[in-house]
């Protein structure tokens, strides 16, 4: 036994294209219930949030609410939202 903690297992990298032409990537860290997002050159670690339908993750600046291959991304600082699709 090496004494080192195992690195967390991340799911595959998902790539999204949004209606406004922007893109983002997402990976899930299932043991910690987190989504790791890179959007516009900025990394976000989003915590899982309660939702009645779909999967919702957020921090204080960004929310990603997905269902199926689609996701709505909302900038929580401005309220601007855009619909995106997994590619």
Residue pairs with C-beta under 8 A, 6 or more apart in sequence:
8 29
8 31
8 32
9 29
9 30
9 31
10 27
10 28
10 29
10 36
11 27
11 28
11 29
11 30
12 27
13 25
13 26
13 27
14 25
14 26
14 27
14 86
15 23
15 25
15 86
15 87
16 23
16 24
16 25
16 26
16 71
16 73
16 84
16 85
16 86
16 87
17 23
17 84
17 85
17 87
18 24
18 73
18 82
18 83
18 84
18 85
19 82
19 83
19 84
20 82
22 39
22 40
22 82
22 84
23 39
24 37
24 38
24 39
24 40
24 64
24 73
24 84
25 37
25 38
25 39
26 35
26 36
26 37
26 64
26 71
27 35
27 36
28 34
28 35
28 36
29 35
29 36
33 47
33 48
34 45
34 46
34 47
34 48
34 57
35 45
35 46
35 48
35 57
35 64
36 43
36 44
36 45
36 46
37 43
37 44
37 45
37 46
37 57
37 62
37 64
38 44
39 62
39 73
44 59
44 61
44 62
45 59
46 57
46 58
46 59
46 62
46 63
46 64
47 57
47 58
47 59
48 55
48 56
48 57
49 56
49 57
49 58
49 63
50 56
51 65
53 67
54 65
54 66
54 67
55 65
55 66
55 67
56 63
56 64
56 65
56 66
57 63
57 64
57 65
58 64
58 76
60 76
61 75
61 76
61 77
62 73
62 74
62 75
62 76
63 72
63 73
63 74
63 76
64 71
64 72
64 73
65 71
65 72
65 74
66 72
69 85
69 86
70 83
70 84
70 85
70 86
71 83
71 84
71 85
71 86
72 81
72 82
72 83
72 84
73 81
73 82
73 84
74 80
74 81
75 81
